[in-house]
Amino acid sequence: MNQKIPWDSETTRAAIVAALVNGFVFALIPLVIMLVAGVLPQESSTSTIVRPEGAPPVSVVTLSAWIEMWRTWLPLSLIAGWRTFVHARRRLAGDDRSWRGIFEAGLCGFLYVLWMLSRGIMRQPMQAPPFVIVYGGLGITLGLIVGLVLHMTALLTLSVSRRAAA
């Protein structure tokens, strides 16, 4: 079923909405993780965590760190949105019912880890395989988790968009 979808159709509008939502969700994932980690009780070997008097709250520090890293995270958010748009259009046209996007996210996680390890791999290639296996596996796992979250978000968004259009 390889159909051409007009750019001004409801299908394209729904795919654009899903892409925007997923790009936004992807951008917020690190912030949510940092905020949750900042709120959870922290254990210390000395059992006391000292914060200077007048220090900003943990949430402000977390938001500041997230804003600092946002410029490097923005391109990844745009890629997540673009790939969501592509997959959503295919899904709405009836061409794609697979989980290809989730596997793409896993591959992206692996490639990101490989890129982060590339200097060490080049310097000591004989010692690299265990690191590539362990950290690459972690990258794949985290990528698949993020891909699954984005997949479910896109399906929910497309479902809501269909109901709103009807």
Sine and cosine of phi, psi and omega as CSV:
sin_phi,cos_phi,sin_psi,cos_psi,sin_omega,cos_omega
0.00,0.00,0.96,0.28,-0.03,-1.00
-0.99,-0.13,1.00,0.06,-0.06,-1.00
-0.99,-0.17,0.50,-0.87,0.15,-0.99
-1.00,0.06,0.76,-0.65,0.00,-1.00
-0.97,-0.26,0.83,-0.56,0.04,-1.00
-0.91,0.42,0.57,-0.82,-0.05,-1.00
-0.94,0.35,-0.31,0.95,-0.02,-1.00
-0.98,-0.21,0.32,0.95,-0.05,-1.00
-1.00,0.06,0.25,-0.97,0.08,-1.00
-0.89,0.46,-0.55,0.83,0.01,-1.00
-0.88,0.48,-0.72,0.70,0.01,-1.00
-0.91,0.40,-0.66,0.76,0.04,-1.00
-0.87,0.48,-0.68,0.73,0.02,-1.00
-0.90,0.44,-0.64,0.77,0.02,-1.00
-0.91,0.41,-0.61,0.79,0.04,-1.00
-0.91,0.41,-0.69,0.73,0.03,-1.00
-0.88,0.48,-0.70,0.71,0.02,-1.00
-0.88,0.47,-0.64,0.77,0.01,-1.00
-0.91,0.42,-0.69,0.73,0.02,-1.00
-0.90,0.44,-0.68,0.73,0.01,-1.00
-0.89,0.46,-0.72,0.69,-0.02,-1.00
-0.92,0.39,-0.61,0.79,0.08,-1.00
-0.88,0.47,-0.65,0.76,0.03,-1.00
-0.92,0.38,-0.71,0.71,0.02,-1.00
-0.88,0.48,-0.70,0.71,0.00,-1.00
-0.88,0.48,-0.62,0.78,0.01,-1.00
-0.92,0.38,-0.49,0.87,-0.05,-1.00
-1.00,0.02,-0.24,0.97,-0.04,-1.00
-0.81,0.58,-0.76,0.65,0.00,-1.00
-0.89,0.46,-0.60,0.80,0.00,-1.00
-0.90,0.44,-0.69,0.72,0.01,-1.00
-0.89,0.46,-0.70,0.72,0.01,-1.00
-0.88,0.47,-0.69,0.72,-0.01,-1.00
-0.91,0.41,-0.65,0.76,0.01,-1.00
-0.91,0.40,-0.67,0.74,0.04,-1.00
-0.90,0.44,-0.69,0.72,0.01,-1.00
-0.90,0.43,-0.55,0.84,0.02,-1.00
-0.96,0.28,-0.45,0.89,-0.03,-1.00
-1.00,0.07,-0.52,0.86,-0.03,-1.00
-0.89,0.45,0.57,-0.82,0.03,-1.00
-0.90,0.44,0.67,-0.74,-0.04,-1.00
-0.96,-0.28,0.74,-0.67,0.03,-1.00
-1.00,-0.07,0.55,-0.84,0.03,-1.00
-0.70,-0.71,0.47,-0.88,0.01,-1.00
-0.92,0.39,-0.39,0.92,0.03,-1.00
-0.99,-0.11,-0.03,1.00,0.04,-1.00
0.91,0.43,0.16,0.99,0.06,-1.00
-0.71,-0.71,0.79,-0.61,0.07,-1.00
-0.94,-0.33,0.85,-0.52,-0.09,-1.00
-0.97,-0.23,0.75,-0.66,0.11,-0.99
-0.87,-0.48,0.69,-0.73,0.00,-1.00
-0.88,0.48,0.52,-0.85,0.03,-1.00
-0.91,0.41,0.69,-0.72,-0.01,-1.00
0.99,0.14,0.08,1.00,0.04,-1.00
-0.93,0.36,0.57,-0.82,0.02,-1.00
-0.90,0.43,0.42,-0.91,0.03,-1.00
-0.87,0.50,0.40,-0.92,-0.02,-1.00
-0.85,0.53,-0.61,0.79,-0.02,-1.00
-0.90,0.44,-0.59,0.81,0.02,-1.00
-0.94,0.35,-0.67,0.74,0.04,-1.00
-0.89,0.46,-0.66,0.75,0.01,-1.00
-0.89,0.45,-0.72,0.69,0.02,-1.00
-0.88,0.47,-0.64,0.77,0.04,-1.00
-0.89,0.46,-0.69,0.73,0.03,-1.00
-0.90,0.43,-0.63,0.78,0.01,-1.00
-0.91,0.42,-0.66,0.76,0.02,-1.00
-0.89,0.45,-0.64,0.77,0.04,-1.00
-0.87,0.49,-0.67,0.75,-0.06,-1.00
-1.00,0.09,-0.13,0.99,-0.10,-1.00
-0.88,0.47,-0.58,0.81,-0.04,-1.00
-0.92,0.40,-0.45,0.89,0.09,-1.00
-1.00,0.06,-0.38,0.93,-0.03,-1.00
-1.00,0.07,-0.42,0.91,-0.05,-1.00
-0.83,0.56,-0.73,0.68,0.02,-1.00
-0.86,0.51,-0.60,0.80,0.02,-1.00
-0.92,0.38,-0.59,0.81,0.06,-1.00
-0.91,0.42,-0.64,0.77,0.03,-1.00
-0.91,0.41,-0.64,0.77,0.05,-1.00
-0.90,0.43,-0.68,0.73,0.02,-1.00
-0.87,0.49,-0.67,0.74,0.04,-1.00
-0.91,0.42,-0.68,0.73,0.00,-1.00
-0.89,0.45,-0.72,0.69,0.00,-1.00
-0.92,0.40,-0.56,0.83,0.08,-1.00
-0.89,0.46,-0.68,0.73,0.02,-1.00
-0.86,0.51,-0.73,0.68,-0.02,-1.00
-0.88,0.48,-0.76,0.65,-0.04,-1.00
-0.93,0.36,-0.59,0.81,0.00,-1.00
-0.92,0.40,-0.67,0.74,0.04,-1.00
-0.89,0.46,-0.68,0.73,0.02,-1.00
-0.90,0.44,-0.67,0.74,-0.03,-1.00
-0.90,0.43,-0.70,0.71,-0.02,-1.00
-0.93,0.37,-0.45,0.89,0.05,-1.00
-0.99,0.14,-0.12,0.99,0.00,-1.00
1.00,0.08,0.15,0.99,-0.03,-1.00
-1.00,0.08,-0.45,0.89,-0.18,-0.98
-0.68,-0.73,0.91,-0.42,0.10,-1.00
-0.88,-0.47,0.24,0.97,-0.09,-1.00
-1.00,0.04,0.03,-1.00,0.02,-1.00
-0.96,-0.27,0.53,0.85,-0.06,-1.00
-0.84,0.55,-0.63,0.78,0.00,-1.00
-0.88,0.48,-0.60,0.80,0.02,-1.00
-0.91,0.41,-0.68,0.74,0.01,-1.00
-0.93,0.36,-0.55,0.84,0.10,-1.00
-0.88,0.47,-0.65,0.76,0.01,-1.00
-0.90,0.44,-0.66,0.76,0.06,-1.00
-0.88,0.48,-0.67,0.74,0.04,-1.00
-0.90,0.44,-0.65,0.76,0.04,-1.00
-0.89,0.46,-0.64,0.77,0.06,-1.00
-0.88,0.48,-0.69,0.73,0.03,-1.00
-0.90,0.44,-0.72,0.69,-0.02,-1.00
-0.90,0.43,-0.58,0.81,0.05,-1.00
-0.89,0.45,-0.72,0.69,0.02,-1.00
-0.90,0.44,-0.67,0.74,0.02,-1.00
-0.87,0.50,-0.66,0.75,0.04,-1.00
-0.90,0.44,-0.66,0.75,0.01,-1.00
-0.91,0.41,-0.54,0.84,-0.02,-1.00
-1.00,0.01,-0.06,1.00,-0.17,-0.99
-0.85,0.52,-0.62,0.78,0.02,-1.00
-0.89,0.46,-0.73,0.68,0.01,-1.00
-0.90,0.43,-0.60,0.80,0.03,-1.00
-0.90,0.44,-0.65,0.76,-0.01,-1.00
-0.94,0.34,-0.59,0.81,-0.03,-1.00
-0.97,0.26,-0.65,0.76,-0.06,-1.00
-0.69,-0.73,0.96,0.28,-0.10,-1.00
-0.90,0.44,-0.44,0.90,-0.02,-1.00
-0.97,0.25,-0.39,0.92,0.01,-1.00
-0.99,-0.12,-0.03,1.00,-0.10,-0.99
-0.97,0.26,-0.59,0.81,-0.13,-0.99
-0.79,0.62,-0.70,0.71,0.01,-1.00
-0.89,0.46,-0.61,0.80,0.00,-1.00
-0.93,0.37,-0.66,0.75,0.02,-1.00
-0.90,0.44,-0.66,0.75,-0.01,-1.00
-0.91,0.40,-0.76,0.65,-0.07,-1.00
-0.94,0.35,-0.82,0.57,-0.05,-1.00
-0.95,0.31,-0.55,0.84,0.09,-1.00
-0.89,0.45,-0.67,0.75,0.07,-1.00
-0.89,0.46,-0.63,0.77,0.06,-1.00
-0.91,0.42,-0.66,0.75,0.04,-1.00
-0.89,0.45,-0.67,0.75,0.04,-1.00
-0.89,0.46,-0.71,0.70,-0.02,-1.00
-0.88,0.48,-0.75,0.66,0.01,-1.00
-0.91,0.42,-0.62,0.78,0.05,-1.00
-0.88,0.47,-0.67,0.74,0.03,-1.00
-0.91,0.42,-0.62,0.78,0.03,-1.00
-0.90,0.44,-0.73,0.68,0.03,-1.00
-0.89,0.45,-0.67,0.75,0.04,-1.00
-0.87,0.49,-0.65,0.76,0.03,-1.00
-0.92,0.40,-0.67,0.75,0.05,-1.00
-0.88,0.48,-0.72,0.70,0.00,-1.00
-0.92,0.39,-0.58,0.81,0.04,-1.00
-0.89,0.46,-0.74,0.67,-0.01,-1.00
-0.91,0.41,-0.62,0.78,0.05,-1.00
-0.89,0.45,-0.68,0.73,0.01,-1.00
-0.91,0.43,-0.68,0.73,0.02,-1.00
-0.89,0.46,-0.67,0.74,0.03,-1.00
-0.90,0.44,-0.70,0.71,0.01,-1.00
-0.89,0.45,-0.69,0.72,0.02,-1.00
-0.90,0.43,-0.61,0.79,0.05,-1.00
-0.90,0.44,-0.71,0.70,0.03,-1.00
-0.90,0.43,-0.65,0.76,0.02,-1.00
-0.89,0.45,-0.62,0.78,0.04,-1.00
-0.90,0.43,-0.69,0.72,0.01,-1.00
-0.90,0.43,-0.63,0.78,0.00,-1.00
-0.93,0.38,-0.56,0.83,0.01,-1.00
-0.97,0.25,-0.41,0.91,-0.07,-1.00
-0.99,0.15,0.00,0.00,0.00,0.00
